[in-house]
Amino acid sequence: MLFKRRQKLEFSERLRQAVWPRRGWSRSVRYVAKRLLRLSASPHAIAAGTAAGVFVSFSPFIGTHFIQAAILAWITRGNVIASALGTFIGNPLTFPFIWAGSFELGRWIIGGRGQSGEIDLSQGVFHHSFNALWPILKPMAVGGTILGIVAWLAVYFPLRRLVAATKKRRKDYFAGLSDQRKRARDVAQKEAEEEGRAAH
């Protein structure tokens, strides 16, 4: 790692920063947005990659979001870095709402056959077998897929337009700078030629 911490953070500090980043959520969001807009990729690649990250944030299978996002970005010809940044939408502040919404929607879709969530988690989630957790994960997966598709569409099209407009504005800006420099060189060259003729 290029910039490694001299001292490792304690678990409590890592947990605190996960819930509330040191730079604050507003600055963190602006940082992610700037990183997205500065990626050297096409508007489609950036938008598709970001939308892929947002989509998998609705998956109940946490711990695999980066991998899922990268695979989906590859399938949709999106940018993998953008897909990783897109998973930022899934965080300790949004997960409770995502999970609750996904579970309720999924349970409604499959006819209310999902479990109400009465599982003893006192020994941790990983203590339970997959079969014991599946009654909860199944409706979350179904509902999360539906909500993820909606989120994908809500992110992809506006972001693609925004990235295209931003890149065009930046291109026009640098093109204007190039024209100004060219005109300045032409003026300087013309003045030098006039001074040379005057000297003769």
C-alpha positions in Angstrom: 0.0 0.0 0.0 1.5 3.4 -1.0 0.2 5.5 1.9 0.1 3.1 4.8 -0.9 4.3 8.3 2.0 4.3 10.8 -0.3 3.1 13.5 -3.2 0.7 12.9 -6.6 2.0 13.9 -8.3 0.2 16.8 -11.5 -1.6 15.9 -13.7 1.0 17.7 -12.1 3.8 15.6 -12.5 1.8 12.4 -16.2 1.3 13.3 -16.7 4.9 14.1 -15.2 6.0 10.8 -17.4 3.5 8.9 -20.5 5.0 10.5 -19.2 8.6 10.3 -16.1 9.3 8.2 -13.5 11.6 9.6 -14.0 14.1 6.7 -17.8 13.9 7.1 -20.4 12.4 4.8 -20.8 15.6 2.7 -17.1 15.8 1.9 -16.9 12.1 1.3 -19.8 12.3 -1.2 -18.1 15.2 -3.0 -14.8 13.3 -3.1 -16.5 10.3 -4.7 -18.3 12.5 -7.2 -15.1 14.2 -8.2 -13.3 10.9 -8.6 -16.1 9.7 -10.9 -16.1 12.7 -13.1 -12.3 12.6 -13.5 -12.1 9.0 -14.6 -10.6 8.6 -18.0 -13.4 6.6 -19.5 -16.5 7.2 -21.7 -19.7 8.5 -20.2 -21.3 5.1 -20.7 -18.5 3.3 -18.9 -18.6 5.6 -15.9 -22.4 5.6 -15.7 -22.7 1.9 -16.2 -19.9 1.1 -13.7 -21.4 3.4 -11.1 -24.9 2.0 -11.6 -23.5 -1.5 -11.2 -22.1 -0.6 -7.8 -25.4 1.0 -6.8 -27.3 -2.1 -8.0 -25.2 -4.6 -5.9 -25.5 -2.4 -2.8 -29.1 -3.8 -2.6 -27.8 -7.3 -2.5 -28.0 -9.0 1.0 -24.7 -10.8 0.3 -22.4 -8.2 1.9 -18.7 -8.9 1.6 -19.0 -9.7 -2.1 -20.3 -6.3 -3.3 -17.0 -5.3 -4.9 -16.8 -8.6 -6.8 -20.4 -8.5 -7.8 -20.0 -4.8 -9.0 -16.9 -5.6 -11.0 -18.5 -8.5 -12.7 -21.7 -6.5 -13.6 -19.6 -3.6 -14.8 -17.6 -6.0 -17.1 -20.9 -7.4 -18.5 -22.3 -4.0 -19.2 -19.0 -2.6 -20.4 -18.7 -0.3 -17.4 -15.7 1.0 -15.6 -14.6 -1.2 -12.8 -13.2 1.7 -10.7 -16.6 3.4 -11.1 -18.3 0.3 -9.9 -16.3 0.2 -6.7 -17.1 3.9 -6.1 -20.7 3.1 -6.8 -20.9 0.7 -3.9 -20.4 3.8 -1.7 -24.2 4.1 -1.7 -24.3 1.0 0.5 -23.0 2.2 3.9 -23.9 1.9 7.6 -26.4 4.8 7.2 -28.3 3.4 4.2 -28.1 -0.4 4.8 -30.9 -0.5 7.5 -33.3 1.2 5.0 -32.0 -0.9 2.0 -32.4 -4.1 3.9 -35.8 -3.3 5.4 -37.2 -2.2 2.1 -35.7 -5.1 0.2 -37.1 -7.6 2.8 -40.6 -6.2 2.9 -40.8 -5.9 -0.9 -39.4 -9.4 -1.4 -41.8 -10.9 1.2 -44.7 -9.2 -0.6 -43.6 -10.5 -4.0 -43.2 -14.1 -2.9 -46.5 -14.0 -1.1 -45.5 -13.3 2.5 -43.8 -16.7 2.8 -40.6 -15.1 4.0 -39.6 -15.4 7.6 -40.3 -12.5 9.9 -36.7 -12.4 11.0 -36.9 -14.2 14.4 -33.4 -15.7 14.4 -31.2 -15.5 17.4 -28.1 -13.5 16.4 -26.6 -13.5 19.8 -23.8 -15.7 18.6 -23.4 -13.9 15.3 -24.7 -14.3 11.8 -22.0 -16.8 10.7 -23.0 -19.1 13.5 -26.1 -20.0 11.7 -26.2 -22.3 8.6 -27.2 -20.9 5.2 -30.4 -22.9 5.4 -31.3 -21.1 8.6 -30.7 -17.7 7.1 -32.2 -18.4 3.7 -35.8 -17.6 4.8 -34.6 -14.0 5.4 -32.0 -13.8 2.6 -34.5 -15.0 -0.1 -37.0 -12.1 0.2 -34.1 -9.7 0.6 -32.5 -11.0 -2.6 -35.8 -10.8 -4.5 -36.7 -7.3 -3.2 -33.1 -6.1 -3.5 -33.0 -7.1 -7.2 -36.2 -5.1 -8.0 -35.0 -2.1 -6.0 -31.5 -2.5 -7.5 -32.9 -2.4 -11.1 -34.8 0.8 -10.3 -31.7 2.3 -8.7 -29.6 1.3 -11.7 -32.0 3.1 -14.1 -32.2 6.1 -11.8 -28.4 6.4 -11.7 -27.3 5.4 -15.2 -29.2 7.9 -17.4 -28.8 11.1 -15.4 -25.1 10.3 -14.7 -24.3 9.5 -18.3 -25.7 12.9 -19.3 -23.8 14.6 -16.5 -20.5 13.0 -17.3 -20.9 13.8 -21.1 -21.7 17.4 -20.3 -18.8 17.7 -17.9 -16.3 16.1 -20.3 -17.5 18.4 -23.1 -17.2 21.5 -20.9 -13.7 20.4 -19.9 -12.7 19.7 -23.5 -14.0 23.1 -24.6 -12.1 24.8 -21.7 -8.8 23.2 -22.6 -9.5 23.9 -26.3 -10.0 27.5 -25.4 -6.7 27.6 -23.5 -4.9 26.1 -26.4 -6.4 28.7 -28.8 -5.3 31.5 -26.4 -1.8 30.1 -26.2 -1.6 29.8 -30.0 -2.8 33.4 -30.4 -0.3 34.6 -27.9 2.5 32.8 -29.7 1.4 34.2 -33.0 1.3 37.8 -31.6 4.7 37.3 -30.0 6.1 36.0 -33.3 4.6 38.8 -35.2 6.0 41.4 -32.8 9.5 39.7 -33.0 9.3 39.9 -36.9 8.3 43.6 -36.8 11.1 44.4 -34.4 13.6 42.5 -36.7 12.4 44.5 -39.7 12.6 47.7 -37.8 16.2 46.9 -36.8 17.2 46.6 -40.4 
